[in-house]
Amino acid sequence: MFKMFKKKEKSIYAVATGQLIELANVSDAMFSQKMMGDGFAVIPTDGNVSSPIDGKVMSVFPTKHAITLETNDGLECLIHMGVDTVELNGEPFTIHVQEGDNVSSETILATIDLDKLKSASKHTDIIVVFPNYAEKIKLMTMNTLKQVVSTDQIGKLILK
């Protein structure tokens, strides 16, 4: 008799069109030192922010600068738009999803007015971290340091 195993491999997609960078190169120490979990970032060339994983929207922060997602097997994903952008009170962000929505790599989660971020002297990095990385992920492979187009598959996660 064969046992059925749930799929242990997840694809990771580019969250935006732009330069894919390692998390260590993000200008916010909370993220670059992986205090919020491991992940990656994209320095965007346009303002569209798409989902890096297939899952469900768990929350949209009141200041619209961050969205949390979760896969059906409990992997958490935080998308943080810009650096030190909470103080902008949502001004440069338009959110296109709401809590409970199912999303895929083709779902546009938000649009950022990059000019407003830059005029407020904020970094535009879109940071993606997996807060429960240590307990859920065995291995993350990623093609970093390259130009990407939103929805490109950029890596894989092997779950525990």
N, C-alpha and C positions, 0 to 999 in steps of 0.2 A: 504494500500500500504506500503510495506517495503522499507526502505532506505538502500542503500548499504554503508557500512562504510569501509574505508581503514583499513588495519591491523595496530593495534596500538602496537603490541608486536614484538620485534626483539630479536633474539638470539645473544649472544656474544660467541665467540670461542677463545680458547687459541691461542695466536699468535706464540707460540713456545713450544717446549718440555722443561720442567724445573720446577722451583719453582714459583708458582703463589703468588704474594705478593700484599699487599694493597699499593695504591699510596702514602700514608703517609710514607712508608718505603723506598721510592726511595731517593737516595743521592743528587738529584738535587732539590733545594728549589722551583724552578719555577714550577716543577711538583708536588712535595710532598705537597706544600701548595695550590695546585689546581688553580694556577693562569692561567693555560691553559685549565682548565676544569677538570671534574672528570673522573676517569677511573681506570686502574690497570696496573700492570707490571709483567713481567716474567723474572726471572733470568735463561737464557737458558743453556741447557746442550749440545745442538748442534747448528749449525749456520743457520738452516732454519727458515725463518720468513714467516708465513702464514697470510692470511687476518682474522681479528677478526670479520668482518661483511660481509654481502653480499652488494655489491655496485659497484661503479665505481672509478677508479683512477683519481683523480683530478690534482695531481702534484707529481713529484719526485724532491726533492731538488737537486740542482746542486752538492752538496757535498755528495749525496747519503745516508745521514744518517737519512733521514726522508721521509715519503710518506704520502700524504693525500688522504682520500677516502671520498665518499659521497653516502648515500643511495638514493633511488628514491624519498624519502619524505623529503630530505634536511638535514638529520642528518650527521654532519661532524665528521670525525675520523682521528686523527693524530697518526701515528706509528713512534716513535722516537727510533732509534737504538743506544744504548750505552749512556753514560753520558759524556758531553763535547767532543763529537766526530766530531763536525763540523771542528775542526782544523786539522783533519786527511785527509781532502780533498778527501774523498771517497775511500781511499786506501783499507780499510778492507771490503768494501761492493760490492757485485755484485747484480745488480737490474735485475729482471726477468719480469717486467711489464713496461708499458709506459702509459702516459696520455691517457685517453679515454677507457682503457681496463676495461671490466666488470670482477669482481672478486667475489669469494665465499670463504668460509672457507677452501676449498681444494686448493686454489691458493697459490703457493709459490711466495711471493712478492719479496723476496731478500734472499741472503745468506751472512752471516757474517763470516769472518775469526776471530773466537773468540781468537785464539792465538795472532794474530796481535793486537787486542784490549788490551788484557792483557799485552802484551810486551810494549805497549804504556802507561801502567798504567791507563787504562780507565775501568770504571765499564761496565759490559756487559748488564745491565738491558735493556729490550725492553719495552718501555713505550707506553701505549695506552691511549689516552685521547679523550674526545668528546668536542671540543672547544665551540660548541653552546649547551652544556648540559642544561644550565639554561632555555633556551627558547624552547627546543625541548623535554626534558626528564622529565617525571613525577616521575619515580622510576627506580632505577637500583638495581637488586639483583645479588649477586655474591657469589660464593663459593671460598673464598680466603684462603690463607695460606695452600696450598696443592701442591703436585706434579701433574703436568698435562702433557698430551701428545698433541702435536700440533693438532689442529682441534677439541679437546674436547669441548663440549658445557660447558661453565663455568658460564653462567649467562643469565639474560634477561633484556631488556630495555622495559619499558612501556612508549610510547610516549604520549605527550600532545595532 
